[in-house]
Amino acid sequence: MKNFKSALIITVLSAVSFGSFAQSISVTGSTLDDAESQIAQKAKQAGAGYKVTGSSAGNQIRMTATLLK
């Protein structure tokens, strides 16, 4: 019985950790607002929130974010 409970707990915890896995995305845009609106649109399509994790500027803006479910 103890082994059964342990196996059940491990299975449940594994399912929880896979369900909370965050996805990283990156976009390029001509302005910061343009890049962030692209990220917001992708997050909305995925039914998730987002957190911007980085950006860089050159000829274009490159922005990365993590989608949070």
JOZI-V899858 format. One record per pair of residues at least 6 apart in sequence whose ideal C-beta (glycine too) atoms are under 7 Angstrom apart, sorted by sequence separation. I is the first residue (numbers start at 1). J is the second residue. If there is no record, write none. Layout:
i->I j->J
i->I j->J
This chain:
i->29 j->35
i->43 j->49
i->55 j->61
i->56 j->62
i->28 j->35
i->43 j->50
i->55 j->62
i->27 j->35
i->55 j->63
i->29 j->38
i->40 j->50
i->54 j->64
i->27 j->38
i->39 j->50
i->52 j->63
i->53 j->64
i->27 j->39
i->53 j->65
i->39 j->52
i->52 j->65
i->53 j->66
i->25 j->39
i->51 j->65
i->50 j->65
i->51 j->66
i->36 j->52
i->50 j->66
i->25 j->42
i->50 j->67
i->51 j->68
i->50 j->68
i->48 j->67
i->49 j->68
i->35 j->55
i->48 j->68
i->46 j->67
i->48 j->69
i->32 j->55
i->39 j->63
i->43 j->67
i->35 j->61
i->39 j->65
i->36 j->63
i->35 j->63
i->32 j->61
i->30 j->60
i->31 j->61
i->29 j->60
i->30 j->61
i->28 j->60
i->29 j->61
i->28 j->61
i->28 j->62
i->26 j->62
i->27 j->63
i->26 j->63
i->26 j->64
i->24 j->64
i->25 j->65
i->24 j->66
i->25 j->67
i->22 j->66
i->23 j->67
i->22 j->67
i->22 j->68
